[in-house]
């Protein structure tokens, strides 16, 4: 029940923030950008409280989508969506034993600040939202947790409507210490952690609309 309420509240905040941002636009700043991307994600781990084993997410490629809405010449509202399909393993990163496949999705909204430039625009960003971890096993259930990210990178425009985007994100997902995750009758992991951090390198195409 608490997870359902959390998702509803986050969705409400997302909609309200986006509506406020769109209402605040000046006519000259009504542009927005769509950036499909490919990424490489790494990191993310915790301890199993029952076995003391280190549980980690394997490094892997993924894909994402970023939506940026102009609100000022140097500021945008950013919607950040990203998916990684990977394996949860126990043990070390090179000697681990695979446990099960899992998809890790981020659903975030936040802001982006652009530094001055013409074709090249460096930026920093910050977002807040949800992490959804969905194990690819019929006897386990998905987990949804609050998460936040900080990022930076640059946009380079070939024309007014076409460019590329390179960025890096650090993403923190909160998990209550000594909690169980992926439960459905039984629980796959008893976590000893306050959360985990993943890093993500991304590259994408920018399609800009006036």
LUMFIKOL-649979 format. One line per field, with one value per residue: residue number from 0; residue in one letter; chain; x, y, z of N, C-alpha, C in turn. Coordinates in pm, whole numbers, padded with zeros to 5 digits, m for minus. Layout:
BEGIN
pos	NUM; ...
code	A; ...
unit	A; ...
nc1	X; ...
nc2	Y; ...
nc3	Z; ...
cac1	X; ...
cac2	Y; ...
cac3	Z; ...
cc1	X; ...
cc2	Y; ...
cc3	Z; ...
This chain:
BEGIN
pos	0; 1; 2; 3; 4; 5; 6; 7; 8; 9; 10; 11; 12; 13; 14; 15; 16; 17; 18; 19; 20; 21; 22; 23; 24; 25; 26; 27; 28; 29; 30; 31; 32; 33; 34; 35; 36; 37; 38; 39; 40; 41; 42; 43; 44; 45; 46; 47; 48; 49; 50; 51; 52; 53; 54; 55; 56; 57; 58; 59; 60; 61; 62; 63; 64; 65; 66; 67; 68; 69; 70; 71; 72; 73; 74; 75; 76; 77; 78; 79; 80; 81; 82; 83; 84; 85; 86; 87; 88; 89; 90; 91; 92; 93; 94; 95; 96; 97; 98; 99; 100; 101; 102; 103; 104; 105; 106; 107; 108; 109; 110; 111; 112; 113; 114; 115; 116; 117; 118; 119; 120; 121; 122; 123; 124; 125; 126; 127; 128; 129; 130; 131; 132; 133; 134; 135; 136; 137; 138; 139; 140; 141; 142; 143; 144; 145; 146; 147; 148; 149; 150; 151; 152; 153; 154; 155; 156; 157; 158; 159; 160; 161; 162; 163; 164; 165; 166; 167; 168; 169; 170; 171; 172; 173; 174; 175; 176; 177; 178; 179; 180; 181; 182; 183; 184; 185; 186; 187; 188; 189; 190; 191; 192; 193; 194; 195; 196; 197; 198; 199; 200; 201; 202; 203; 204; 205; 206; 207; 208; 209
code	X; X; X; X; X; X; X; X; X; X; X; X; X; X; X; X; X; X; X; X; X; X; X; X; X; X; X; X; X; X; X; X; X; X; X; X; X; X; X; X; X; X; X; X; X; X; X; X; X; X; X; X; X; X; X; X; X; X; X; X; X; X; X; X; X; X; X; X; X; X; X; X; X; X; X; X; X; X; X; X; X; X; X; X; X; X; X; X; X; X; X; X; X; X; X; X; X; X; X; X; X; X; X; X; X; X; X; X; X; X; X; X; X; X; X; X; X; X; X; X; X; X; X; X; X; X; X; X; X; X; X; X; X; X; X; X; X; X; X; X; X; X; X; X; X; X; X; X; X; X; X; X; X; X; X; X; X; X; X; X; X; X; X; X; X; X; X; X; X; X; X; X; X; X; X; X; X; X; X; X; X; X; X; X; X; X; X; X; X; X; X; X; X; X; X; X; X; X; X; X; X; X; X; X; X; X; X; X; X; X
unit	A; A; A; A; A; A; A; A; A; A; A; A; A; A; A; A; A; A; A; A; A; A; A; A; A; A; A; A; A; A; A; A; A; A; A; A; A; A; A; A; A; A; A; A; A; A; A; A; A; A; A; A; A; A; A; A; A; A; A; A; A; A; A; A; A; A; A; A; A; A; A; A; A; A; A; A; A; A; A; A; A; A; A; A; A; A; A; A; A; A; A; A; A; A; A; A; A; A; A; A; A; A; A; A; A; A; A; A; A; A; A; A; A; A; A; A; A; A; A; A; A; A; A; A; A; A; A; A; A; A; A; A; A; A; A; A; A; A; A; A; A; A; A; A; A; A; A; A; A; A; A; A; A; A; A; A; A; A; A; A; A; A; A; A; A; A; A; A; A; A; A; A; A; A; A; A; A; A; A; A; A; A; A; A; A; A; A; A; A; A; A; A; A; A; A; A; A; A; A; A; A; A; A; A; A; A; A; A; A; A
nc1	00082; 00196; 00386; 00229; 00105; 00335; 00417; 00195; 00206; 00455; 00406; 00207; 00354; 00533; 00361; 00249; 00482; 00574; 00358; 00363; 00613; 00571; 00370; 00514; 00675; 00811; 00698; 00914; 01071; 00969; 01066; 01158; 01339; 01413; 01584; 01694; 01897; 02196; 02354; 02601; 02610; 02722; 02827; 02657; 02551; 02518; 02504; 02409; 02217; 02175; 02366; 02603; 02713; 02837; 02627; 02577; 02511; 02570; 02790; 02664; 02529; 02274; 01973; 01805; 01591; 01569; 01396; 01387; 01271; 01243; 01276; 01411; 01674; 01907; 01820; 01646; 01362; 01398; 01322; 01407; 01467; 01562; 01693; 01831; 01931; 02037; 02239; 02194; 02435; 02629; 02919; 03254; 03324; 03444; 03444; 03194; 02882; 02612; 02281; 02011; 01849; 01779; 01594; 01671; 01524; 01504; 01301; 01275; 01251; 01361; 01598; 01801; 02099; 02242; 02558; 02717; 02744; 02770; 02740; 02837; 02734; 02801; 02672; 02503; 02310; 02027; 01816; 01513; 01332; 01206; 01334; 01299; 01325; 01317; 01298; 01374; 01225; 00971; 00886; 00951; 00901; 00875; 01063; 01018; 01178; 01277; 01486; 01774; 01961; 02272; 02425; 02628; 02760; 02769; 02616; 02620; 02548; 02477; 02307; 02030; 01831; 01933; 02154; 02411; 02445; 02641; 02691; 02724; 02608; 02553; 02382; 02177; 02008; 01770; 01753; 01601; 01781; 01847; 01622; 01394; 01400; 01253; 01036; 00804; 00604; 00846; 01165; 01417; 01653; 01797; 01859; 02149; 02202; 02205; 02139; 02224; 02467; 02487; 02678; 02656; 02727; 02647; 02532; 02376; 02135; 02021; 01709; 01566; 01291; 01107
nc2	m00121; 00123; 00154; 00192; 00437; 00597; 00591; 00714; 00972; 01064; 01065; 01263; 01489; 01503; 01567; 01816; 01975; 01976; 02102; 02357; 02443; 02453; 02648; 02864; 02939; 03172; 03305; 03307; 03110; 02859; 02615; 02266; 01959; 01633; 01348; 01054; 00787; 00589; 00398; 00323; 00144; 00113; m00026; m00041; m00206; m00420; m00573; m00906; m00967; m01211; m01395; m01255; m01216; m01033; m00857; m00764; m00554; m00640; m00480; m00322; m00247; m00010; 00178; 00494; 00786; 01132; 01425; 01766; 02078; 02414; 02682; 02908; 03100; 02968; 02752; 02447; 02229; 01893; 01567; 01248; 00930; 00594; 00272; m00037; m00362; m00631; m00851; m00977; m01054; m01256; m01222; m01132; m00877; m01000; m01266; m01347; m01517; m01570; m01471; m01395; m01253; m00905; m00605; m00262; 00036; 00390; 00662; 00986; 01337; 01675; 01940; 02132; 02307; 02523; 02619; 02912; 02939; 02877; 02673; 02464; 02359; 02322; 02152; 02108; 01887; 01789; 01547; 01390; 01105; 00780; 00450; 00146; m00192; m00486; m00816; m01089; m01328; m01555; m01609; m01394; m01054; m00714; m00423; m00090; 00213; 00527; 00762; 00963; 01181; 01320; 01500; 01570; 01722; 01778; 01954; 01947; 02127; 02070; 02192; 02422; 02251; 01995; 01786; 01647; 01472; 01430; 01272; 01219; 01039; 01018; 00807; 00769; 00529; 00483; 00251; 00092; m00003; m00343; m00456; m00657; m00759; m00813; m00986; m01255; m01450; m01593; m01428; m01292; m01153; m01034; m00728; m00546; m00239; 00115; 00202; 00222; 00310; 00395; 00447; 00616; 00638; 00823; 00868; 01048; 01141; 01465; 01603; 01894; 02107; 02398
nc3	00000; 00082; m00117; m00343; m00280; m00273; m00542; m00661; m00543; m00636; m00911; m00919; m00835; m01046; m01266; m01184; m01158; m01423; m01556; m01435; m01525; m01802; m01817; m01733; m01938; m02172; m02486; m02668; m02570; m02606; m02682; m02707; m02641; m02761; m02673; m02759; m02634; m02591; m02334; m02079; m01792; m01455; m01137; m00813; m00542; m00248; 00083; 00168; 00440; 00562; 00471; 00452; 00208; m00074; m00283; m00615; m00903; m01233; m01468; m01760; m02090; m02187; m02249; m02311; m02261; m02288; m02209; m02259; m02154; m02236; m02006; m01935; m02098; m02017; m01870; m01815; m01777; m01699; m01804; m01726; m01835; m01808; m01887; m01784; m01857; m01680; m01473; m01149; m00916; m00686; m00475; m00590; m00845; m01067; m01010; m00947; m00875; m01083; m00998; m01074; m01364; m01408; m01463; m01445; m01394; m01432; m01345; m01369; m01281; m01314; m01314; m01548; m01604; m01833; m01953; m02093; m02448; m02803; m03034; m02877; m02563; m02245; m01950; m01629; m01425; m01223; m01080; m00956; m00848; m00920; m00875; m01038; m00990; m01154; m01126; m01340; m01290; m01226; m00967; m00811; m00706; m00832; m00725; m00609; m00554; m00400; m00568; m00664; m00880; m00997; m01256; m01547; m01846; m02200; m02473; m02823; m03108; m03442; m03621; m03578; m03501; m03466; m03292; m03074; m02763; m02478; m02171; m01812; m01531; m01181; m00972; m00697; m00508; m00261; 00003; 00271; 00561; 00649; 00526; 00331; m00010; m00336; m00280; m00276; m00144; m00048; 00014; m00191; m00125; 00173; 00272; 00378; 00400; 00324; 00083; m00272; m00524; m00864; m01161; m01476; m01817; m02100; m02440; m02694; m02951; m03031; m03089; m03167; m03117; m03212
cac1	00000; 00284; 00451; 00130; 00092; 00458; 00413; 00093; 00254; 00562; 00342; 00139; 00458; 00583; 00265; 00239; 00606; 00578; 00258; 00414; 00722; 00515; 00299; 00610; 00752; 00785; 00679; 01041; 01140; 00875; 01126; 01188; 01431; 01399; 01717; 01713; 02038; 02250; 02435; 02674; 02587; 02809; 02812; 02533; 02567; 02486; 02532; 02299; 02227; 02171; 02485; 02717; 02765; 02822; 02537; 02600; 02457; 02677; 02798; 02602; 02477; 02131; 01923; 01725; 01526; 01571; 01313; 01424; 01174; 01299; 01206; 01491; 01778; 02010; 01760; 01543; 01307; 01445; 01263; 01515; 01421; 01675; 01675; 01944; 01902; 02162; 02230; 02232; 02528; 02691; 03064; 03328; 03281; 03500; 03430; 03061; 02789; 02485; 02163; 01898; 01847; 01694; 01598; 01676; 01472; 01495; 01196; 01314; 01228; 01444; 01637; 01929; 02155; 02333; 02658; 02715; 02808; 02690; 02709; 02872; 02673; 02818; 02559; 02491; 02169; 01988; 01681; 01459; 01223; 01192; 01405; 01222; 01407; 01221; 01369; 01316; 01191; 00827; 00858; 00996; 00826; 00954; 01080; 01022; 01241; 01309; 01624; 01813; 02082; 02346; 02490; 02693; 02799; 02768; 02538; 02680; 02446; 02521; 02213; 01941; 01738; 01998; 02279; 02444; 02455; 02726; 02673; 02754; 02519; 02568; 02243; 02164; 01879; 01756; 01698; 01607; 01871; 01787; 01492; 01392; 01358; 01211; 00959; 00679; 00603; 00975; 01241; 01543; 01768; 01780; 01960; 02213; 02250; 02118; 02116; 02336; 02499; 02531; 02726; 02607; 02781; 02546; 02551; 02249; 02103; 01926; 01614; 01512; 01172; 01088
cac2	00000; 00239; 00171; 00249; 00579; 00663; 00608; 00814; 01105; 01102; 01098; 01392; 01592; 01510; 01638; 01955; 02045; 01996; 02202; 02487; 02480; 02490; 02775; 02972; 02968; 03286; 03258; 03286; 02999; 02749; 02499; 02147; 01866; 01490; 01289; 00910; 00767; 00461; 00426; 00214; 00164; 00031; m00005; m00082; m00329; m00420; m00700; m00991; m00973; m01350; m01471; m01162; m01213; m00907; m00867; m00649; m00551; m00646; m00371; m00357; m00138; 00015; 00284; 00591; 00897; 01257; 01534; 01895; 02184; 02546; 02776; 03029; 03072; 02878; 02654; 02358; 02118; 01770; 01437; 01153; 00791; 00510; 00129; m00129; m00504; m00682; m00969; m00961; m01162; m01253; m01236; m01022; m00838; m01089; m01405; m01358; m01620; m01510; m01510; m01385; m01133; m00798; m00476; m00149; 00153; 00518; 00756; 01106; 01473; 01770; 02060; 02134; 02441; 02530; 02726; 02991; 02883; 02883; 02535; 02377; 02406; 02235; 02161; 02025; 01853; 01716; 01494; 01311; 01019; 00643; 00336; 00022; m00310; m00591; m00942; m01169; m01459; m01554; m01621; m01273; m00933; m00594; m00326; 00050; 00292; 00666; 00781; 01096; 01177; 01439; 01471; 01677; 01684; 01886; 01939; 02011; 02139; 02085; 02292; 02466; 02144; 01865; 01786; 01528; 01496; 01338; 01303; 01120; 01050; 00939; 00787; 00706; 00468; 00461; 00124; 00083; m00105; m00467; m00482; m00765; m00715; m00914; m01085; m01309; m01572; m01580; m01309; m01331; m01089; m00956; m00625; m00467; m00123; 00233; 00237; 00192; 00414; 00353; 00547; 00594; 00717; 00823; 00944; 01047; 01237; 01569; 01657; 02015; 02163; 02538
cac3	00000; 00088; m00247; m00434; m00245; m00314; m00687; m00692; m00504; m00727; m01037; m00903; m00833; m01184; m01350; m01139; m01193; m01567; m01593; m01393; m01615; m01932; m01802; m01708; m02058; m02257; m02624; m02737; m02509; m02606; m02744; m02628; m02704; m02739; m02690; m02737; m02603; m02545; m02217; m02014; m01649; m01371; m00993; m00750; m00465; m00105; 00148; 00211; 00585; 00607; 00432; 00445; 00070; m00147; m00398; m00702; m01038; m01333; m01564; m01889; m02172; m02175; m02337; m02236; m02331; m02211; m02260; m02200; m02185; m02206; m01918; m01948; m02196; m01965; m01778; m01872; m01699; m01762; m01774; m01751; m01831; m01846; m01858; m01792; m01835; m01629; m01388; m01010; m00884; m00554; m00483; m00650; m00980; m01169; m00966; m00891; m00919; m01124; m00922; m01166; m01447; m01355; m01533; m01352; m01466; m01361; m01390; m01295; m01332; m01242; m01387; m01617; m01622; m01947; m01953; m02216; m02565; m02925; m03073; m02765; m02439; m02128; m01858; m01511; m01406; m01103; m01094; m00846; m00896; m00874; m00933; m01040; m01014; m01191; m01149; m01447; m01237; m01199; m00825; m00742; m00742; m00857; m00617; m00649; m00448; m00431; m00610; m00708; m00963; m01037; m01382; m01621; m01981; m02299; m02596; m02939; m03212; m03581; m03671; m03472; m03463; m03459; m03219; m02996; m02619; m02403; m02029; m01709; m01417; m01059; m00930; m00566; m00479; m00117; 00051; 00417; 00611; 00702; 00465; 00233; m00143; m00432; m00203; m00326; m00063; 00017; m00027; m00253; m00062; 00294; 00246; 00483; 00324; 00323; m00056; m00361; m00623; m00996; m01254; m01611; m01927; m02205; m02564; m02764; m03055; m02987; m03185; m03105; m03181; m03169
cc1	00086; 00351; 00355; 00113; 00215; 00458; 00313; 00142; 00363; 00505; 00272; 00241; 00513; 00491; 00256; 00363; 00613; 00478; 00304; 00523; 00669; 00441; 00396; 00688; 00711; 00770; 00810; 01116; 01052; 00934; 01140; 01272; 01397; 01534; 01716; 01863; 02070; 02342; 02507; 02667; 02670; 02785; 02677; 02549; 02533; 02519; 02404; 02315; 02228; 02301; 02614; 02779; 02743; 02736; 02558; 02530; 02572; 02673; 02734; 02558; 02327; 02089; 01833; 01662; 01527; 01485; 01351; 01329; 01232; 01212; 01279; 01602; 01883; 01954; 01651; 01489; 01344; 01369; 01365; 01464; 01534; 01650; 01805; 01893; 02033; 02137; 02270; 02315; 02577; 02840; 03128; 03284; 03331; 03485; 03290; 02981; 02658; 02369; 02038; 01912; 01750; 01705; 01589; 01639; 01472; 01389; 01213; 01265; 01312; 01476; 01775; 01972; 02259; 02430; 02660; 02792; 02716; 02651; 02734; 02819; 02697; 02700; 02582; 02343; 02150; 01844; 01643; 01345; 01227; 01288; 01314; 01315; 01313; 01297; 01296; 01298; 01047; 00796; 00902; 00918; 00920; 00958; 01085; 01072; 01266; 01456; 01648; 01941; 02141; 02421; 02555; 02733; 02797; 02675; 02612; 02579; 02512; 02437; 02125; 01851; 01801; 02132; 02306; 02462; 02542; 02712; 02713; 02660; 02570; 02430; 02240; 02022; 01872; 01693; 01710; 01699; 01794; 01645; 01504; 01343; 01329; 01131; 00831; 00663; 00730; 01044; 01376; 01664; 01724; 01893; 02015; 02279; 02154; 02089; 02235; 02348; 02541; 02583; 02677; 02672; 02684; 02585; 02421; 02237; 02002; 01839; 01544; 01396; 01148; 00967
cc2	00127; 00264; 00233; 00398; 00657; 00691; 00715; 00955; 01153; 01141; 01233; 01506; 01613; 01594; 01786; 02034; 02074; 02101; 02343; 02536; 02525; 02622; 02891; 03012; 03100; 03234; 03226; 03165; 02875; 02622; 02382; 02052; 01723; 01426; 01140; 00882; 00620; 00493; 00300; 00239; 00066; 00064; m00053; m00212; m00309; m00557; m00774; m01012; m01117; m01425; m01389; m01157; m01075; m00932; m00744; m00667; m00551; m00523; m00415; m00231; m00125; 00124; 00376; 00695; 01017; 01359; 01661; 02003; 02318; 02620; 02910; 02998; 02972; 02771; 02574; 02265; 01989; 01648; 01332; 01010; 00702; 00366; 00053; m00271; m00572; m00808; m00932; m01082; m01147; m01276; m01116; m00993; m00930; m01237; m01432; m01474; m01554; m01563; m01510; m01257; m01032; m00677; m00366; m00023; 00274; 00605; 00884; 01234; 01569; 01890; 02048; 02278; 02436; 02646; 02793; 02921; 02899; 02741; 02437; 02436; 02303; 02254; 02077; 02000; 01783; 01672; 01411; 01226; 00881; 00550; 00215; m00093; m00429; m00721; m01027; m01314; m01455; m01557; m01500; m01152; m00814; m00505; m00186; 00134; 00435; 00676; 00924; 01086; 01317; 01405; 01594; 01629; 01803; 01849; 02012; 02009; 02159; 02192; 02334; 02353; 02007; 01875; 01652; 01569; 01387; 01373; 01187; 01146; 00966; 00929; 00710; 00656; 00434; 00324; 00122; m00030; m00222; m00487; m00596; m00710; m00837; m01025; m01126; m01447; m01577; m01455; m01352; m01276; m01015; m00854; m00566; m00348; m00008; 00278; 00199; 00301; 00346; 00473; 00513; 00690; 00708; 00906; 00935; 01154; 01337; 01612; 01773; 02070; 02303; 02551
cc3	00000; m00047; m00347; m00408; m00289; m00463; m00726; m00660; m00599; m00864; m01032; m00906; m00974; m01272; m01314; m01179; m01342; m01613; m01555; m01487; m01749; m01926; m01788; m01832; m02122; m02400; m02696; m02684; m02505; m02666; m02648; m02710; m02666; m02769; m02659; m02721; m02579; m02427; m02169; m01864; m01567; m01224; m00943; m00676; m00319; m00049; 00180; 00362; 00638; 00582; 00434; 00305; 00010; m00270; m00485; m00835; m01137; m01424; m01696; m01962; m02150; m02272; m02256; m02326; m02236; m02284; m02187; m02249; m02142; m02105; m01911; m02048; m02148; m01871; m01849; m01763; m01773; m01711; m01819; m01730; m01881; m01803; m01877; m01769; m01799; m01547; m01246; m00969; m00741; m00569; m00548; m00791; m01090; m01134; m00913; m00950; m00959; m01041; m01010; m01247; m01388; m01447; m01428; m01429; m01375; m01428; m01309; m01363; m01249; m01329; m01446; m01635; m01733; m01932; m02089; m02326; m02685; m02967; m02957; m02636; m02327; m02033; m01733; m01487; m01272; m01116; m00972; m00899; m00835; m00947; m00926; m01079; m01035; m01220; m01254; m01401; m01190; m01050; m00744; m00792; m00757; m00733; m00675; m00532; m00496; m00470; m00656; m00789; m00979; m01164; m01443; m01758; m02074; m02414; m02707; m03053; m03349; m03651; m03554; m03421; m03448; m03387; m03153; m02851; m02558; m02256; m01940; m01591; m01301; m00996; m00798; m00546; m00330; m00089; 00202; 00460; 00670; 00650; 00365; 00098; m00231; m00364; m00277; m00262; 00019; m00035; m00080; m00179; 00063; 00296; 00375; 00414; 00341; 00180; m00143; m00466; m00753; m01074; m01394; m01708; m02043; m02326; m02643; m02870; m03000; m03105; m03118; m03188; m03128; m03076
